[in-house]
């Protein structure tokens, strides 16, 4: 334990060296704000050549997933978990946001992309989602460039014919910059909604969504979820208090001082400390 604390880098390297060969290099390196090359070319489920920029609508954030269509378990867990969360949202793929799923296996073709597309769209069950969820295959160099850009580490295991990889969905801005990672197989609807609002930079969602996201909640990478931020809530409370005080001062100032009429009295204080009214020009 002491050695781990004193030499974390060495320990991390030791742990990496002890990993089986098929798992070395596997994982996620978060590259927030990195620009994804939107001119990368893939093939869609119809066999048509497309560039990533062709699939992104103006103003819409994107959920990007890297999977492979013959994956025996983890890919389906990730995509099914995402679909479960998306089904509970009122927003729909193809309307407020888009989804791009890319196979990391260059041997997979449009037929497999079509089969997966049909299955997941049926599970999602949203009308019009077929225009907003794209299933792609591609050449090795294009796949590697995309994976390297977003920090998605994977490795092909030749004996099994499978790919070792992790579970992650990645949120992109409408311009293709990386906004958020969710590394899990279960996704809360609220987290998905906030991540999309954040990726859109306020372009989608209600004013209440924006207010809650930027003034009450923050992303907790350890929990993998958006949580209430005490600091943000206190800051918001302070701002609200200042606004209320300012309004009160303005209201009082707008009334102004009241003038005295001819019959108004002047106040005097007698020996008992009582205030006595004395008419102007009159006798006490």
C-alpha positions in Angstrom: 0.0 0.0 0.0 2.8 2.4 0.9 4.6 1.7 -2.4 1.3 2.3 -4.3 0.9 5.7 -2.6 4.5 6.8 -3.1 4.9 5.6 -6.6 1.5 5.6 -8.4 3.0 5.9 -11.8 5.2 2.9 -11.3 2.4 0.9 -9.8 0.1 1.7 -12.7 2.8 0.6 -15.1 3.2 -2.6 -13.2 -0.5 -3.3 -13.2 -0.6 -2.6 -17.0 2.4 -5.0 -17.5 0.6 -7.7 -15.6 -2.5 -7.5 -17.7 -3.0 -10.3 -20.2 -1.9 -9.3 -23.7 -5.4 -9.3 -25.0 -6.4 -6.5 -22.5 -3.4 -4.2 -22.9 -4.3 -0.9 -24.4 -8.0 -1.5 -23.7 -9.9 1.3 -22.0 -11.1 4.9 -22.3 -8.9 7.9 -22.4 -11.2 10.9 -22.1 -10.3 13.6 -24.7 -12.9 16.2 -23.8 -13.3 19.1 -26.3 -11.3 17.2 -28.9 -12.5 17.7 -32.5 -13.7 14.5 -34.2 -12.6 14.5 -37.9 -16.1 14.8 -39.5 -14.8 14.0 -42.9 -14.1 10.4 -41.9 -15.8 8.1 -44.4 -17.9 5.0 -43.6 -20.6 2.8 -45.2 -24.1 3.0 -43.9 -26.6 0.1 -43.5 -27.8 0.7 -47.1 -24.3 0.3 -48.5 -23.9 4.0 -49.2 -20.6 5.8 -48.6 -21.1 8.6 -46.0 -19.0 11.1 -44.1 -19.7 11.7 -40.4 -20.7 15.3 -41.2 -23.4 14.0 -43.5 -25.2 12.5 -40.6 -25.2 15.5 -38.2 -28.1 17.9 -38.4 -27.5 21.6 -37.6 -27.9 22.3 -33.9 -28.3 18.7 -32.9 -25.9 17.0 -30.4 -24.8 13.4 -31.2 -24.4 10.2 -29.2 -21.5 8.2 -30.6 -21.0 4.5 -29.8 -18.2 2.2 -30.9 -19.2 -1.4 -31.0 -19.2 -4.4 -33.2 -22.2 -6.2 -34.5 -21.2 -9.8 -33.7 -20.1 -8.8 -30.1 -21.3 -11.7 -27.9 -22.3 -9.6 -24.8 -20.9 -6.1 -23.9 -22.0 -4.2 -27.0 -25.6 -5.4 -26.6 -25.6 -4.6 -22.9 -24.4 -1.0 -23.7 -26.8 -0.4 -26.5 -29.8 -2.0 -24.7 -29.0 0.1 -21.6 -28.9 3.2 -23.7 -32.2 2.3 -25.4 -33.8 1.7 -22.0 -32.8 5.2 -20.9 -33.8 6.9 -24.1 -37.2 5.3 -24.1 -38.0 7.1 -20.9 -37.2 10.5 -22.4 -39.7 12.6 -24.3 -37.0 13.6 -26.8 -36.4 11.3 -29.8 -33.4 10.4 -32.0 -34.0 12.2 -35.3 -35.7 15.1 -33.7 -33.6 16.6 -30.8 -30.4 14.6 -31.3 -28.8 11.9 -33.5 -27.0 8.6 -32.8 -24.1 7.2 -34.7 -23.0 3.6 -34.1 -19.8 2.5 -35.7 -18.5 -1.1 -35.9 -14.8 -1.4 -34.9 -14.6 -4.7 -36.9 -13.6 -3.9 -40.5 -14.8 -7.4 -41.6 -18.4 -6.5 -40.8 -20.5 -5.3 -43.7 -23.8 -3.4 -44.4 -25.9 -6.6 -43.9 -24.9 -6.9 -40.3 -25.4 -3.1 -39.8 -28.9 -3.5 -41.2 -29.8 -6.4 -38.9 -28.6 -4.5 -35.9 -30.3 -1.3 -37.0 -33.6 -3.1 -37.4 -33.4 -4.8 -34.0 -32.5 -1.7 -32.0 -34.9 0.6 -33.8 -37.7 -1.9 -33.1 -36.6 -2.0 -29.4 -36.5 1.8 -29.3 -40.0 2.0 -30.8 -39.9 5.7 -31.7 -41.5 6.9 -34.9 -39.0 8.7 -37.1 -35.9 7.4 -35.2 -34.7 5.6 -38.4 -33.7 9.0 -39.7 -31.6 9.8 -36.7 -29.8 6.5 -35.7 -27.1 5.5 -38.1 -25.3 2.1 -38.1 -22.0 2.2 -39.9 -19.2 -0.1 -41.0 -15.8 1.0 -42.3 -12.2 0.4 -43.3 -9.6 -0.2 -40.7 -7.8 3.1 -41.1 -11.0 5.1 -40.7 -12.1 3.1 -37.7 -8.6 3.4 -36.0 -8.6 7.2 -36.6 -12.0 7.6 -35.0 -11.2 5.4 -32.1 -7.9 7.1 -31.4 -9.5 10.5 -31.6 -12.1 9.7 -29.0 -9.7 7.7 -26.8 -11.5 4.4 -27.3 -8.9 1.7 -26.8 -9.7 -1.8 -28.1 -7.7 -4.9 -29.1 -8.4 -7.8 -31.4 -7.9 -11.3 -29.8 -7.0 -13.6 -32.7 -7.5 -16.9 -30.9 -11.1 -16.1 -30.0 -11.8 -13.8 -33.0 -13.4 -11.3 -30.6 -12.5 -7.7 -29.6 -11.6 -6.7 -26.1 -13.1 -3.3 -25.4 -14.9 -1.3 -22.8 -18.4 0.1 -22.5 -18.9 3.8 -23.3 -21.3 6.2 -25.0 -19.8 9.5 -26.1 -21.6 12.9 -26.5 -20.5 15.2 -29.3 -21.5 18.8 -29.9 -23.2 19.7 -33.2 -19.8 20.6 -34.5 -18.3 17.3 -33.6 -16.3 18.2 -30.4 -16.3 15.7 -27.6 -18.5 16.9 -24.7 -19.1 14.0 -22.4 -18.3 10.3 -21.7 -20.6 7.8 -20.0 -18.7 4.6 -19.3 -21.4 2.2 -18.2 -24.1 -0.1 -19.4 -27.0 1.6 -17.6 -28.0 5.2 -18.2 -30.5 7.3 -16.3 -32.9 9.3 -18.4 -32.0 12.5 -16.5 -28.3 12.0 -17.1 -28.9 11.4 -20.8 -31.0 14.6 -21.0 -28.5 16.7 -19.2 -25.6 15.4 -21.3 -27.5 16.2 -24.5 -28.4 19.7 -23.2 -24.7 20.3 -22.3 -23.5 18.9 -25.6 -25.9 21.2 -27.5 -24.6 24.1 -25.5 -28.1 25.1 -24.6 -29.4 24.6 -28.1 -32.0 22.1 -27.0 -34.1 21.7 -23.9 -36.2 24.1 -21.9 -34.9 27.1 -19.9 -35.5 25.0 -16.8 -33.2 22.3 -18.2 -30.5 24.9 -18.7 -31.1 26.5 -15.3 -30.9 23.2 -13.5 -27.8 22.0 -15.4 -25.7 25.1 -15.1 -26.9 26.2 -11.6 -27.9 23.1 -9.7 -26.2 20.0 -11.1 -22.7 18.9 -12.1 -21.2 15.7 -13.5 -19.7 13.4 -11.0 -17.2 11.1 -12.8 -16.9 8.7 -9.9 -20.6 8.1 -9.7 -21.0 8.4 -13.4 -24.1 10.6 -13.0 -25.2 14.2 -12.6 -25.6 15.1 -8.9 -26.8 18.1 -7.0 -24.0 20.6 -6.4 -24.1 22.3 -3.0 -21.8 25.0 -4.3 -23.9 25.8 -7.3 -27.2 25.7 -5.3 -25.7 28.1 -2.7 -24.4 30.4 -5.5 -27.9 30.4 -7.1 -29.5 31.2 -3.7 -27.1 34.1 -3.3 -28.0 35.5 -6.7 -31.7 35.1 -6.0 -31.3 36.9 -2.7 -29.5 39.8 -4.3 -32.2 40.1 -7.0 -34.9 40.1 -4.4 -33.1 42.8 -2.4 -32.6 44.9 -5.5 -36.2 44.7 -6.4 -37.2 45.7 -2.9 -34.9 48.8 -3.0 -36.3 49.8 -6.4 -39.9 49.5 -5.2 -39.2 51.6 -2.1 -37.2 54.2 -4.1 -40.0 54.6 -6.6 -42.4 55.7 -3.9 -40.2 58.6 -2.9 -40.5 60.8 0.3 -44.0 61.9 1.2 -44.5 65.7 1.4 -46.1 67.4 4.4 -49.4 69.1 4.0 -50.6 72.2 5.9 -52.3 70.2 8.5 -49.4 67.8 9.1 -48.0 67.9 12.6 -44.5 68.2 13.8 -43.3 65.7 16.4 -41.9 66.7 19.8 -40.9 64.5 22.7 -42.1 65.4 26.2 -40.3 64.7 29.4 -41.9 61.2 29.6 -40.5 60.3 26.2 -43.8 60.4 24.4 -44.2 61.9 21.0 -46.6 64.8 20.9 -48.1 66.3 17.8 -47.9 70.1 17.5 -49.6 71.8 14.6 -47.4 74.1 12.6 -47.7 77.6 13.9 -49.9 76.5 16.8 -49.3 76.1 20.5 -48.5 73.0 22.4 
